Amino acid sequence: MRRLRILFYWLFSVKNNVGFKELLSFLAKPKVDVIAKRYIKNIIVMMISLK
């Protein structure tokens, strides 16, 4: 939902010197929770292996 709002804001309002390629690269990257889940899983695996 947040990414759609950013897209519509970019399309119909101020672009703030952000190009179309930059906007697409931002919209295409994984969400923050997906990135965080990867790190959390790695930490859990490391802690289990230290026992």
Biopython code that builds the backbone (N, CA, C, O; Angstrom):
import numpy as np
from Bio.PDB.StructureBuilder import StructureBuilder

atoms = [
    (1, "MET", "N", (0.821, -1.183, 0.000)),
    (1, "MET", "CA", (0.000, 0.000, 0.000)),
    (1, "MET", "C", (0.874, 1.260, 0.000)),
    (1, "MET", "O", (0.589, 2.225, -0.709)),
    (2, "ARG", "N", (1.939, 1.235, 0.804)),
    (2, "ARG", "CA", (2.826, 2.391, 0.899)),
    (2, "ARG", "C", (3.481, 2.688, -0.451)),
    (2, "ARG", "O", (3.617, 3.844, -0.850)),
    (3, "ARG", "N", (3.878, 1.630, -1.136)),
    (3, "ARG", "CA", (4.543, 1.822, -2.429)),
    (3, "ARG", "C", (3.595, 2.395, -3.475)),
    (3, "ARG", "O", (4.010, 3.178, -4.329)),
    (4, "LEU", "N", (2.337, 2.013, -3.413)),
    (4, "LEU", "CA", (1.351, 2.600, -4.327)),
    (4, "LEU", "C", (1.162, 4.086, -4.054)),
    (4, "LEU", "O", (1.058, 4.890, -4.981)),
    (5, "ARG", "N", (1.119, 4.442, -2.783)),
    (5, "ARG", "CA", (0.990, 5.861, -2.444)),
    (5, "ARG", "C", (2.193, 6.649, -2.938)),
    (5, "ARG", "O", (2.046, 7.765, -3.437)),
    (6, "ILE", "N", (3.380, 6.073, -2.803)),
    (6, "ILE", "CA", (4.586, 6.749, -3.294)),
    (6, "ILE", "C", (4.523, 6.907, -4.805)),
    (6, "ILE", "O", (4.876, 7.962, -5.331)),
    (7, "LEU", "N", (4.078, 5.872, -5.508)),
    (7, "LEU", "CA", (3.960, 5.930, -6.965)),
    (7, "LEU", "C", (2.976, 7.020, -7.385)),
    (7, "LEU", "O", (3.282, 7.829, -8.261)),
    (8, "PHE", "N", (1.804, 7.045, -6.770)),
    (8, "PHE", "CA", (0.809, 8.060, -7.134)),
    (8, "PHE", "C", (1.272, 9.464, -6.772)),
    (8, "PHE", "O", (1.006, 10.420, -7.501)),
    (9, "TYR", "N", (1.961, 9.584, -5.651)),
    (9, "TYR", "CA", (2.490, 10.896, -5.272)),
    (9, "TYR", "C", (3.501, 11.363, -6.318)),
    (9, "TYR", "O", (3.516, 12.532, -6.703)),
    (10, "TRP", "N", (4.352, 10.425, -6.776)),
    (10, "TRP", "CA", (5.355, 10.766, -7.779)),
    (10, "TRP", "C", (4.683, 11.128, -9.104)),
    (10, "TRP", "O", (5.111, 12.062, -9.782)),
    (11, "LEU", "N", (3.645, 10.401, -9.471)),
    (11, "LEU", "CA", (2.975, 10.648, -10.753)),
    (11, "LEU", "C", (2.222, 11.976, -10.773)),
    (11, "LEU", "O", (2.271, 12.697, -11.770)),
    (12, "PHE", "N", (1.528, 12.305, -9.691)),
    (12, "PHE", "CA", (0.612, 13.436, -9.714)),
    (12, "PHE", "C", (1.047, 14.637, -8.881)),
    (12, "PHE", "O", (0.326, 15.632, -8.804)),
    (13, "SER", "N", (2.212, 14.550, -8.262)),
    (13, "SER", "CA", (2.653, 15.653, -7.430)),
    (13, "SER", "C", (4.133, 15.938, -7.697)),
    (13, "SER", "O", (4.623, 15.707, -8.802)),
    (14, "VAL", "N", (4.819, 16.423, -6.713)),
    (14, "VAL", "CA", (6.223, 16.811, -6.849)),
    (14, "VAL", "C", (7.105, 15.578, -7.002)),
    (14, "VAL", "O", (6.937, 14.595, -6.280)),
    (15, "LYS", "N", (8.041, 15.628, -7.940)),
    (15, "LYS", "CA", (8.922, 14.498, -8.188)),
    (15, "LYS", "C", (10.233, 14.586, -7.412)),
    (15, "LYS", "O", (10.943, 13.587, -7.301)),
    (16, "ASN", "N", (10.569, 15.760, -6.873)),
    (16, "ASN", "CA", (11.749, 15.945, -6.028)),
    (16, "ASN", "C", (13.038, 15.420, -6.664)),
    (16, "ASN", "O", (13.856, 14.793, -5.991)),
    (17, "ASN", "N", (13.215, 15.674, -7.948)),
    (17, "ASN", "CA", (14.413, 15.262, -8.692)),
    (17, "ASN", "C", (14.646, 13.755, -8.662)),
    (17, "ASN", "O", (15.792, 13.306, -8.714)),
    (18, "VAL", "N", (13.587, 12.977, -8.580)),
    (18, "VAL", "CA", (13.679, 11.521, -8.642)),
    (18, "VAL", "C", (13.264, 11.097, -10.041)),
    (18, "VAL", "O", (12.161, 11.397, -10.498)),
    (19, "GLY", "N", (14.164, 10.395, -10.710)),
    (19, "GLY", "CA", (13.879, 9.931, -12.063)),
    (19, "GLY", "C", (13.031, 8.676, -12.061)),
    (19, "GLY", "O", (12.829, 8.035, -11.030)),
    (20, "PHE", "N", (12.540, 8.343, -13.250)),
    (20, "PHE", "CA", (11.679, 7.163, -13.377)),
    (20, "PHE", "C", (12.450, 5.889, -13.044)),
    (20, "PHE", "O", (11.910, 4.995, -12.392)),
    (21, "LYS", "N", (13.714, 5.796, -13.486)),
    (21, "LYS", "CA", (14.520, 4.605, -13.188)),
    (21, "LYS", "C", (14.758, 4.457, -11.689)),
    (21, "LYS", "O", (14.710, 3.348, -11.156)),
    (22, "GLU", "N", (15.014, 5.565, -11.015)),
    (22, "GLU", "CA", (15.222, 5.518, -9.563)),
    (22, "GLU", "C", (13.952, 5.087, -8.842)),
    (22, "GLU", "O", (14.001, 4.311, -7.887)),
    (23, "LEU", "N", (12.822, 5.595, -9.305)),
    (23, "LEU", "CA", (11.546, 5.218, -8.703)),
    (23, "LEU", "C", (11.289, 3.726, -8.884)),
    (23, "LEU", "O", (10.884, 3.049, -7.939)),
    (24, "LEU", "N", (11.518, 3.211, -10.079)),
    (24, "LEU", "CA", (11.297, 1.784, -10.321)),
    (24, "LEU", "C", (12.229, 0.917, -9.487)),
    (24, "LEU", "O", (11.811, -0.121, -8.974)),
    (25, "SER", "N", (13.483, 1.328, -9.346)),
    (25, "SER", "CA", (14.402, 0.530, -8.536)),
    (25, "SER", "C", (13.965, 0.517, -7.075)),
    (25, "SER", "O", (14.109, -0.500, -6.397)),
    (26, "PHE", "N", (13.433, 1.634, -6.583)),
    (26, "PHE", "CA", (12.926, 1.669, -5.211)),
    (26, "PHE", "C", (11.698, 0.780, -5.063)),
    (26, "PHE", "O", (11.579, 0.040, -4.087)),
    (27, "LEU", "N", (10.788, 0.853, -6.028)),
    (27, "LEU", "CA", (9.548, 0.079, -5.929)),
    (27, "LEU", "C", (9.791, -1.417, -6.104)),
    (27, "LEU", "O", (9.005, -2.227, -5.613)),
    (28, "ALA", "N", (10.871, -1.798, -6.798)),
    (28, "ALA", "CA", (11.131, -3.208, -7.089)),
    (28, "ALA", "C", (11.916, -3.911, -5.986)),
    (28, "ALA", "O", (11.897, -5.139, -5.912)),
    (29, "LYS", "N", (12.602, -3.165, -5.133)),
    (29, "LYS", "CA", (13.417, -3.825, -4.113)),
    (29, "LYS", "C", (12.526, -4.448, -3.040)),
    (29, "LYS", "O", (11.385, -4.025, -2.851)),
    (30, "PRO", "N", (13.052, -5.457, -2.337)),
    (30, "PRO", "CA", (12.234, -6.132, -1.326)),
    (30, "PRO", "C", (11.846, -5.198, -0.182)),
    (30, "PRO", "O", (12.537, -4.225, 0.118)),
    (31, "LYS", "N", (10.738, -5.522, 0.431)),
    (31, "LYS", "CA", (10.267, -4.727, 1.562)),
    (31, "LYS", "C", (11.186, -4.939, 2.763)),
    (31, "LYS", "O", (11.935, -5.914, 2.825)),
    (32, "VAL", "N", (11.114, -4.029, 3.691)),
    (32, "VAL", "CA", (11.994, -4.053, 4.855)),
    (32, "VAL", "C", (11.782, -5.309, 5.691)),
    (32, "VAL", "O", (12.747, -5.881, 6.198)),
    (33, "ASP", "N", (10.532, -5.748, 5.842)),
    (33, "ASP", "CA", (10.287, -6.928, 6.665)),
    (33, "ASP", "C", (10.882, -8.192, 6.056)),
    (33, "ASP", "O", (11.299, -9.088, 6.789)),
    (34, "VAL", "N", (10.928, -8.279, 4.741)),
    (34, "VAL", "CA", (11.533, -9.438, 4.072)),
    (34, "VAL", "C", (13.036, -9.463, 4.344)),
    (34, "VAL", "O", (13.606, -10.515, 4.632)),
    (35, "ILE", "N", (13.663, -8.308, 4.250)),
    (35, "ILE", "CA", (15.097, -8.217, 4.513)),
    (35, "ILE", "C", (15.379, -8.556, 5.980)),
    (35, "ILE", "O", (16.327, -9.283, 6.277)),
    (36, "ALA", "N", (14.569, -8.037, 6.884)),
    (36, "ALA", "CA", (14.767, -8.291, 8.314)),
    (36, "ALA", "C", (14.585, -9.768, 8.646)),
    (36, "ALA", "O", (15.330, -10.309, 9.463)),
    (37, "LYS", "N", (13.616, -10.424, 8.032)),
    (37, "LYS", "CA", (13.386, -11.842, 8.302)),
    (37, "LYS", "C", (14.601, -12.673, 7.936)),
    (37, "LYS", "O", (14.933, -13.630, 8.637)),
    (38, "ARG", "N", (15.275, -12.315, 6.833)),
    (38, "ARG", "CA", (16.494, -13.037, 6.444)),
    (38, "ARG", "C", (17.554, -12.938, 7.531)),
    (38, "ARG", "O", (18.156, -13.943, 7.907)),
    (39, "TYR", "N", (17.783, -11.735, 8.034)),
    (39, "TYR", "CA", (18.793, -11.539, 9.067)),
    (39, "TYR", "C", (18.414, -12.237, 10.364)),
    (39, "TYR", "O", (19.270, -12.821, 11.028)),
    (40, "ILE", "N", (17.154, -12.181, 10.726)),
    (40, "ILE", "CA", (16.712, -12.834, 11.959)),
    (40, "ILE", "C", (16.890, -14.335, 11.858)),
    (40, "ILE", "O", (17.336, -14.968, 12.815)),
    (41, "LYS", "N", (16.551, -14.919, 10.719)),
    (41, "LYS", "CA", (16.743, -16.362, 10.536)),
    (41, "LYS", "C", (18.212, -16.729, 10.643)),
    (41, "LYS", "O", (18.551, -17.744, 11.251)),
    (42, "ASN", "N", (19.093, -15.916, 10.059)),
    (42, "ASN", "CA", (20.532, -16.188, 10.145)),
    (42, "ASN", "C", (21.017, -16.119, 11.589)),
    (42, "ASN", "O", (21.838, -16.938, 12.002)),
    (43, "ILE", "N", (20.530, -15.169, 12.348)),
    (43, "ILE", "CA", (20.935, -15.039, 13.748)),
    (43, "ILE", "C", (20.465, -16.244, 14.547)),
    (43, "ILE", "O", (21.211, -16.772, 15.372)),
    (44, "ILE", "N", (19.248, -16.677, 14.313)),
    (44, "ILE", "CA", (18.715, -17.836, 15.032)),
    (44, "ILE", "C", (19.523, -19.086, 14.698)),
    (44, "ILE", "O", (19.848, -19.870, 15.590)),
    (45, "VAL", "N", (19.847, -19.275, 13.429)),
    (45, "VAL", "CA", (20.638, -20.437, 13.019)),
    (45, "VAL", "C", (22.013, -20.391, 13.670)),
    (45, "VAL", "O", (22.513, -21.419, 14.127)),
    (46, "MET", "N", (22.629, -19.218, 13.719)),
    (46, "MET", "CA", (23.943, -19.077, 14.338)),
    (46, "MET", "C", (23.868, -19.379, 15.830)),
    (46, "MET", "O", (24.760, -20.036, 16.368)),
    (47, "MET", "N", (22.823, -18.913, 16.507)),
    (47, "MET", "CA", (22.697, -19.158, 17.946)),
    (47, "MET", "C", (22.459, -20.634, 18.238)),
    (47, "MET", "O", (22.978, -21.162, 19.222)),
    (48, "ILE", "N", (21.689, -21.297, 17.401)),
    (48, "ILE", "CA", (21.424, -22.720, 17.592)),
    (48, "ILE", "C", (22.708, -23.523, 17.373)),
    (48, "ILE", "O", (22.974, -24.489, 18.087)),
    (49, "SER", "N", (23.494, -23.118, 16.387)),
    (49, "SER", "CA", (24.723, -23.859, 16.095)),
    (49, "SER", "C", (25.792, -23.651, 17.170)),
    (49, "SER", "O", (26.713, -24.461, 17.279)),
    (50, "LEU", "N", (25.690, -22.582, 17.964)),
    (50, "LEU", "CA", (26.670, -22.333, 19.035)),
    (50, "LEU", "C", (26.401, -23.158, 20.275)),
    (50, "LEU", "O", (27.285, -23.302, 21.120)),
    (51, "LYS", "N", (25.208, -23.703, 20.404)),
    (51, "LYS", "CA", (24.866, -24.484, 21.613)),
    (51, "LYS", "C", (25.621, -25.766, 21.678)),
    (51, "LYS", "O", (25.451, -26.535, 22.625)),
]
sb = StructureBuilder()
sb.init_structure("model")
sb.init_model(0)
sb.init_chain("A")
sb.init_seg("    ")
for serial, (resi, resn, name, xyz) in enumerate(atoms, 1):
    if name == "N":
        sb.init_residue(resn, " ", resi, " ")
    sb.init_atom(name, np.array(xyz, "f"), 0.0, 1.0, " ", f" {name:<3s}", serial, name[0])
structure = sb.get_structure()
